[in-house]
Amino acid sequence: MSKAEKFIEDCTRNCSNAIQSYDGDCNPCIIHKPWLTPDQALRAVEIEREETIDNIVEWLKKNATYTHPRKGTKECIINIAQLKNDLKDE
């Protein structure tokens, strides 16, 4: 479960909205449907974005390197810290 999915699950457990419905015998009854506020939905999107950025950064740390031909050392081909900041600012 992603962090955003967990956030949504945690919020919908605590929030509900009463809706008039009908039972199997067509009698009116009140049911409660889970819901998120617009602010909570936006926060879930922010959480998912942060998690995606973290996944990209981790992938780059493992894969965006090359071995220097003379030194024989592995070097990163991009500044990962700067990239992470740039992605978060977008």
C-alpha positions, 0 to 999 in steps of 0.5 A: 500500500502506498503512503497516499493510499494509507492516508486515504484509508486513514481519513475515510475511516474517520470521516463519513457522510450520511446519505438517505437510501432505501433498504431491500424493502424500499424503506428509507434509511440512512447510510454512511459513505466514506469521503475525503475533503478537497484538502485531504485529497490534495494532500494524498496527491502530494504524498504520492508525488513525494513517494514518486520522487523518492523512487526516482532518486533511489533508482538514479542512485543505483543506475546513474553511475559510470566507472571512470576509465582511468581511476576505476571508481564509480561516479554519479553522472548527475547531482542527485541532491539538486535533482531531488530539490528541483523535482520537489520545487516543480 
